[in-house]
Amino acid sequence: MSTETFEFQVEARQLLQLMIHSVYSNKDVFLRELVSNASDALDKLRLAKLRDDTLDADVSDLHIELEIDRDARTLTVRDNGIGMSYDEVGKLIGTIANSGTAQFLKELKEAQDAAGAEGLIGQFGVGFYSGFMVADEVTLVTRRAGEQQGTRWASRGEGTYTLERVDDAPQGTSVVLHLKPAEPDNQLHDYTSAWKLKEIVKRYSDFITWPVRLVGEKKDDGGTAEPETLNSMKALWARSRDEVSDDEFHELYKHIGHDWRDPLETIQLHAEGTFEYQALLFVPSHAPHDLFRQNMRHGLQLYVKRVFIMDDCEALLPAYLRFVKGVVDAQDLSLNVSREILQQDRHIRMMQRRLTKKVLSSVKSMMTGAPERYATFWREFGAVLKEGLVTDPDNRDALLAVASFASTREDGGAVTLKQYAERMPEGQADIYYITGESREAIDNSPHMEAFRERGIEVLLLTDPVDEVWVDAVGEFEGRRLRSVTKGEIDLDAREDDRSEDEQKQQAESYAGLLGWMRERLDDVKEVRLSTRLTRSPACLVADANDLTPALENMYRAMGQEVPHSKRILELNPDHALVKGLNEAYAEREDRSELTDTAELLYTLAVVAEGGRPKDPARFVQLMADRLERTL
């Protein structure tokens, strides 16, 4: 058969160089990746055979083999799984057709320590390339189950690879690593040593369903030892908690979560009765880089009676728990179940409800029993969990119970809605909050002035989803959730010894200015005196039922057309600038020169809330003119 030579794509060449000149302190992970790939191939063949019993494939003894040749310095990782066709080899091995490759390479180069870099190898589906950490040359021979012809792929990692069709390939995939020269003083990395392979498999792959066998091991008398199975093949989710160590659970998490750090929480569930299933779930200790990407792969691995059915089974948990990793093993589902069928299956819906409640109850246990771990959880996943307040009304109370928020409280700690309600002063009826892009921006917002002066606590909400869920929830235990930037708020924030008549006279004295400004400012629907300002001259507020500008922008970004809502301009009648404008308005018949001042007041209010002037150049010119007059 003819042999063709191809060049690696640019990203593949970069990745190969990183592997060849590896910075990893622990090169053992290459075997973990190759064994994991082999296990996936066996899972796929078993499932393919179950769905199509006419498939010409031998599934009588599915297994993984490790074979050592000390004289030739080769290590072979072989499986009799699904295999690959000629086209699949070229697509999957010769190139990296993965949108995360660029991010992977960036993170790989920026990893601060060897342990951090080590965990990135399998994260983007490029584990096969890890073989070049220990090998000068890699040869792959494969034949897809049901096909007659196989494929040989080979490369020295120097920019090219060869592809050749072969007739004598067995079913499955065989990866032959031509190991780099031995390091005489470093036996810890001797991958032709049986004990070393046993140690790696025990550490990383003990839980894999399929037997990992060591074959061809030479005995002292020159003979060949019998094949030895190196892994226990015990499904950890099927064993009781006291039978499994934390290290074993953590290794399973690292395998299925493609993570190098231990999980934050391990959750085990055994459901018995009319529908039996077992689940082993993990809450990661950090958020994945693609947590908010639309195409993020999420969901749990689904097994039926320990037979792998599918990865990333989204139907088992709601989208706001997409960061949870783990395995669910059901006893009574069909092996031919599809993703579409799962969405309608009542057993799946029942499992989702139970698993969701279990995860949320575990978070609540963290909150009360391990506050430091809860703080880590909420920092990493709080924003995505709050999506459930909008999308999952059935679990809204449970979600509110585990949610915490920054506030203006002096101790700077996070507060739950329950804690906020319990320490509300007498006479306060509502739970106040403010939303914005950052803590700094909203902490210093003009809308907060009266609340600070009065000592009223305000929740500081800075996640984009906060704009949505507060409207969806509306209240907590009978107390309204109320934005400090919407509607009229009268906190009697300033000490005011004036009589009602005096206050009425002040309102009347400003009536002309307020009406005049309303006529000249096209972007506002009302101008009124404020009870929420103590230092700033003006601020913008929305009507109680209007969308905020941030929420309008969010809907437009999602392609939804929403009408623009005009805002209300509130003026501080005790501010010198506002007083002066009112006096000038009362004294002058020709008020055309005051129009610029009114426009400045409005634009200052826009800037104070983090907005952008409609005409920045004009705003700068007006400010410069006013400053010039003060010199």
Secondary structure, DSSP 4 states (H G I P E B T S, - for coil): --EEEEEPPHHHHHHHHHHHT---S-TTHHHHHHHHHHHHHHHHHHHHHHH-TT-----TT--EEEEEETTTTEEEEEE-SS---HHHHHHHTSS---TTHHHHHHHHHH-SSHHHHHTTGGGGT-GGGGGGGTEEEEEEEEE-TT-S-EEEEEE-SSSEEEEEEESSPPSEEEEEEEEPPP-TT-GGG-TT-HHHHHHHHHHHSTT-SS-EEEESPBPTTS-BPPPEE------GGGS-GGGS-HHHHHHHHHHHHT-SSPPSEEEEEEE-SSS-EEEEEEE-SS--TTTT-TT----EEEEETTEEEEEEEGGGS-GGGTT-EEEEEESSS-TT--HHHHHH-HHHHHHHHHHHHHHHHHHHHHHHH-HHHHHHHHHHHHHHHTTHHHH-GGGHHHHHHH--BEES-TT---B-HHHHHHTPPTT--SEEEEE-S-HHHHHT-GGGHHHHHHT---EEE-STTHHHHHHHH-EETTEEEEETTBS------S-----HHHHHHHHHHHHHHHHHHHHH-TTEEEEEE-SS-SSSSEEEEB-TTSPPHHHHHHHHHTT---PPPPEEEEE-TTSHHHHHHHHHHHH-S--TTHHHHHHHHHHHHHHHTT---SSHHHHHHHHHHHHHHH-
